[in-house]
Protein backbone atom coordinates (compact mmCIF):
# COMPACT_ATOMS: atom_id res chain seq x y z
CA UNK A 1 0.00 0.00 0.00
CA UNK A 2 1.37 3.42 -0.95
CA UNK A 3 2.18 5.91 1.79
CA UNK A 4 -0.23 8.87 2.06
CA UNK A 5 1.26 12.09 0.71
CA UNK A 6 0.74 13.88 4.02
CA UNK A 7 0.48 12.27 7.44
CA UNK A 8 -1.03 13.84 10.54
CA UNK A 9 1.84 14.67 12.91
CA UNK A 10 0.85 13.91 16.53
CA UNK A 11 2.50 14.84 19.83
CA UNK A 12 1.63 12.82 22.97
CA UNK A 13 1.55 14.70 26.28
CA UNK A 14 0.84 12.50 29.33
CA UNK A 15 2.69 11.96 32.59
CA UNK A 16 2.22 8.18 32.47
CA UNK A 17 4.77 6.47 30.27
CA UNK A 18 2.61 3.36 29.89
CA UNK A 19 -0.22 5.51 28.49
CA UNK A 20 2.11 7.19 26.00
CA UNK A 21 3.52 3.83 24.98
CA UNK A 22 0.04 2.40 24.43
CA UNK A 23 -1.07 5.40 22.38
CA UNK A 24 2.10 5.29 20.28
CA UNK A 25 1.75 1.56 19.64
CA UNK A 26 -1.77 2.00 18.31
CA UNK A 27 -1.27 5.22 16.37
CA UNK A 28 1.87 4.03 14.62
CA UNK A 29 -0.12 1.37 12.75
CA UNK A 30 -2.35 4.06 11.22
CA UNK A 31 -1.30 4.83 7.66
CA UNK A 32 -2.14 8.52 7.91
CA UNK A 33 -0.87 9.30 11.45
CA UNK A 34 2.70 9.76 12.64
CA UNK A 35 3.72 10.17 16.30
CA UNK A 36 6.50 12.77 16.18
CA UNK A 37 7.23 13.05 19.90
CA UNK A 38 6.23 12.67 23.53
CA UNK A 39 6.23 14.82 26.67
CA UNK A 40 5.70 13.94 30.33
CA UNK A 41 4.12 17.20 31.51
CA UNK A 42 2.55 20.40 30.22
CA UNK A 43 5.71 22.52 30.24
CA UNK A 44 7.64 19.91 28.27
CA UNK A 45 4.63 19.53 25.98
CA UNK A 46 4.65 23.24 25.13
CA UNK A 47 8.40 23.17 24.47
CA UNK A 48 8.12 20.08 22.28
CA UNK A 49 5.16 21.56 20.40
CA UNK A 50 7.21 24.66 19.58
CA UNK A 51 10.11 22.47 18.45
CA UNK A 52 8.23 19.81 16.49
CA UNK A 53 5.23 21.82 15.21
CA UNK A 54 2.79 18.88 15.31
CA UNK A 55 -0.62 19.04 13.64
CA UNK A 56 -2.46 17.53 16.63
CA UNK A 57 -1.57 17.25 20.31
CA UNK A 58 -3.11 14.59 22.55
CA UNK A 59 -3.05 16.32 25.95
CA UNK A 60 -3.77 14.85 29.36
CA UNK A 61 -5.51 17.29 31.73
CA UNK A 62 -4.21 16.22 35.14
CA UNK A 63 -0.42 16.26 35.23
CA UNK A 64 2.06 17.26 37.95
CA UNK A 65 3.62 20.70 37.58
CA UNK A 66 2.14 22.35 34.52
CA UNK A 67 -1.24 20.76 33.84
CA UNK A 68 -3.00 20.46 30.50
CA UNK A 69 -5.12 23.61 30.87
CA UNK A 70 -2.13 25.82 31.63
CA UNK A 71 -0.25 24.20 28.73
CA UNK A 72 -3.18 25.07 26.44
CA UNK A 73 -3.02 28.70 27.54
CA UNK A 74 0.73 28.82 26.87
CA UNK A 75 0.29 27.29 23.43
CA UNK A 76 -2.32 29.90 22.56
CA UNK A 77 -0.12 32.74 23.83
CA UNK A 78 2.76 31.39 21.74
CA UNK A 79 0.54 31.30 18.65
CA UNK A 80 1.11 27.58 18.14
CA UNK A 81 -1.34 26.35 15.45
CA UNK A 82 -1.57 22.74 16.66
CA UNK A 83 -5.07 21.41 17.30
CA UNK A 84 -5.29 20.04 20.85
CA UNK A 85 -7.41 17.01 21.68
CA UNK A 86 -7.79 16.70 25.45
CA UNK A 87 -7.69 13.20 26.92
CA UNK A 88 -9.60 12.95 30.19
CA UNK A 89 -11.47 10.49 32.39
CA UNK A 90 -15.23 10.65 32.95
CA UNK A 91 -14.64 11.64 36.59
CA UNK A 92 -12.66 14.69 35.37
CA UNK A 93 -15.49 15.90 33.15
CA UNK A 94 -15.72 19.21 35.04
CA UNK A 95 -12.24 20.04 33.72
CA UNK A 96 -13.39 19.78 30.10
CA UNK A 97 -15.12 23.18 29.99
CA UNK A 98 -12.01 25.09 31.21
CA UNK A 99 -9.92 23.13 28.72
CA UNK A 100 -12.19 24.04 25.83
CA UNK A 101 -12.23 27.67 26.90
CA UNK A 102 -8.43 27.56 27.00
CA UNK A 103 -8.33 26.52 23.36
CA UNK A 104 -8.85 22.75 23.06
CA UNK A 105 -10.52 21.59 19.85
CA UNK A 106 -12.34 18.78 21.63
CA UNK A 107 -11.88 15.90 24.02
CA UNK A 108 -11.98 12.14 24.31
CA UNK A 109 -12.27 9.93 27.36
CA UNK A 110 -9.35 7.71 28.36
CA UNK A 111 -11.36 4.57 27.69
CA UNK A 112 -12.11 5.65 24.11
CA UNK A 113 -12.21 2.93 21.49
CA UNK A 114 -8.91 2.99 19.54
CA UNK A 115 -10.62 3.43 16.19
CA UNK A 116 -12.72 6.27 17.63
CA UNK A 117 -9.51 7.93 18.87
CA UNK A 118 -7.99 7.81 15.39
CA UNK A 119 -11.22 9.23 14.01
CA UNK A 120 -11.14 12.04 16.57
CA UNK A 121 -7.57 12.93 15.60
CA UNK A 122 -8.54 13.08 11.93
CA UNK A 123 -11.60 15.15 12.74
CA UNK A 124 -9.85 17.88 14.75
CA UNK A 125 -7.04 17.95 12.19
CA UNK A 126 -9.66 18.68 9.53
CA UNK A 127 -10.81 21.68 11.57
CA UNK A 128 -13.84 20.19 13.31
CA UNK A 129 -14.76 20.78 16.96
CA UNK A 130 -15.60 17.72 19.06
CA UNK A 131 -18.26 18.57 21.65
CA UNK A 132 -20.77 16.37 23.41
CA UNK A 133 -24.20 17.93 24.14
CA UNK A 134 -23.75 18.20 27.91
CA UNK A 135 -20.46 20.03 27.54
CA UNK A 136 -21.83 22.38 24.89
CA UNK A 137 -24.67 23.18 27.29
CA UNK A 138 -22.23 23.92 30.11
CA UNK A 139 -20.23 26.24 27.87
CA UNK A 140 -23.35 28.09 26.80
CA UNK A 141 -24.49 28.50 30.42
CA UNK A 142 -21.09 29.83 31.40
CA UNK A 143 -21.06 32.23 28.45
CA UNK A 144 -24.53 33.48 29.41
CA UNK A 145 -23.37 34.09 33.00
CA UNK A 146 -20.47 36.13 31.63
CA UNK A 147 -22.79 38.42 29.71
CA UNK A 148 -21.98 36.99 26.28
CA UNK A 149 -25.45 37.90 25.00
CA UNK A 150 -24.39 41.51 24.64
CA UNK A 151 -21.37 40.81 22.44
CA UNK A 152 -23.21 41.08 19.16
CA UNK A 153 -20.53 42.69 17.02
CA UNK A 154 -21.29 43.84 13.48
CA UNK A 155 -20.91 40.95 11.10
CA UNK A 156 -21.10 41.27 7.36
CA UNK A 157 -23.38 38.93 5.43
CA UNK A 158 -20.37 36.91 4.29
CA UNK A 159 -19.09 36.64 7.87
CA UNK A 160 -22.50 35.37 8.95
CA UNK A 161 -22.32 32.71 6.23
CA UNK A 162 -18.87 31.66 7.42
CA UNK A 163 -20.04 31.61 11.04
CA UNK A 164 -23.01 29.41 10.13
CA UNK A 165 -20.66 26.89 8.54
CA UNK A 166 -18.34 27.00 11.57
CA UNK A 167 -21.39 26.16 13.72
CA UNK A 168 -22.07 23.27 11.35
CA UNK A 169 -18.61 21.88 12.17
CA UNK A 170 -17.03 22.66 8.81
CA UNK A 171 -13.28 23.07 8.44
CA UNK A 172 -11.77 26.09 6.67
CA UNK A 173 -11.21 23.97 3.59
CA UNK A 174 -14.84 22.85 3.54
CA UNK A 175 -16.06 26.42 4.08
CA UNK A 176 -13.87 27.61 1.23
CA UNK A 177 -15.32 24.95 -1.05
CA UNK A 178 -18.91 25.69 -0.03
CA UNK A 179 -18.61 29.46 -0.51
CA UNK A 180 -16.22 29.32 -3.48
CA UNK A 181 -13.49 31.20 -1.64
CA UNK A 182 -9.80 30.61 -1.03
CA UNK A 183 -8.75 29.12 2.32
CA UNK A 184 -6.76 32.28 2.98
CA UNK A 185 -9.90 34.39 2.59
CA UNK A 186 -11.82 32.08 4.91
CA UNK A 187 -9.09 32.37 7.55
CA UNK A 188 -9.36 36.16 7.31
CA UNK A 189 -13.13 35.98 7.78
CA UNK A 190 -12.72 33.68 10.80
CA UNK A 191 -10.20 36.07 12.37
CA UNK A 192 -12.56 39.01 11.81
CA UNK A 193 -15.47 37.10 13.36
CA UNK A 194 -13.47 36.26 16.47
CA UNK A 195 -12.28 39.84 16.81
CA UNK A 196 -15.75 41.39 16.34
CA UNK A 197 -17.43 39.00 18.76
CA UNK A 198 -14.55 39.11 21.27
CA UNK A 199 -14.19 35.32 21.15
CA UNK A 200 -11.04 33.28 21.63
CA UNK A 201 -11.48 30.48 19.10
CA UNK A 202 -13.83 28.76 16.68
CA UNK A 203 -15.27 26.58 19.46
CA UNK A 204 -16.66 29.67 21.15
CA UNK A 205 -17.73 31.02 17.75
CA UNK A 206 -19.72 27.85 17.07
CA UNK A 207 -21.45 28.11 20.44
CA UNK A 208 -22.18 31.81 19.91
CA UNK A 209 -23.77 30.96 16.57
CA UNK A 210 -25.94 28.26 18.13
CA UNK A 211 -27.18 30.65 20.80
CA UNK A 212 -28.04 33.39 18.32
CA UNK A 213 -29.74 31.13 15.82
CA UNK A 214 -27.15 31.53 13.07
CA UNK A 215 -27.16 28.49 10.83
CA UNK A 216 -30.50 27.15 12.01
Residue, then its C-alpha position, 0 to 999 in steps of 0.5 A: x500500500x502506498x504511503x499517504x502524501x501527508x500524514x497527521x503529525x501527533x505529539x503525545x503529552x501525558x505523565x504516564x509512560x505506559x499511556x504514552x507507549x500504548x497510544x504510540x503503539x496503536x497510532x503508529x499502525x495508522x497509515x495517515x498518522x505519525x507520532x512525532x514526539x512525547x512529553x511527560x508534563x505540560x511545560x515539556x509539551x509546550x516546548x516540544x510543540x514549539x520544536x516539532x510543530x505537530x498538527x495535533x496534540x493529545x493532551x492529558x488534563x491532570x499532570x504534575x507541575x504544569x497541567x493540561x489547561x495551563x499548557x493550552x493557555x501557553x500554546x495559545x499565547x505562543x501562537x502555536x497552530x496545533x489542534x489540541x485534543x484533550x484526553x480525560x477520564x469521565x470523573x474529570x469531566x468538570x475540567x473539560x469546559x475550562x480546557x475548551x475555553x483555553x483553546x482545546x478543539x475537543x476531548x476524548x475519554x481515556x477509555x475511548x475505542x482505539x478506532x474512535x480515537x484515530x477518528x477524533x484525531x482526523x476530525x480535529x485535524x480537519x478543523x472540526x470541533x468535538x463537543x458532546x451535548x452536555x459540555x456544549x450546554x455547560x459552555x453556553x451556560x457559562x457564556x450566558x453568565x459572563x454576559x456573552x449575550x451583549x457581544x453582538x458585534x457587526x458581522x457582514x453577510x459573508x461573515x454570517x455565512x462563514x459563522x453558520x458553517x463554523x457552527x455546522x462543524x465545517x473546516x476552513x477547507x470545507x467552508x472555502x469549497x462551499x462558498x467558493x473562496x480561497x482558504x486564505x480568505x476564509x481564515x481572514x473571515x474567521x479572524x474578523x469574526x473572532x475579533x468582532x465578537x470578542x471570542x477566543x477560538x472557533x469553538x466559542x464562535x460555534x457556540x455563539x452561533x448556536x445561541x443566536x440562531x445563526x445556521x438554524 
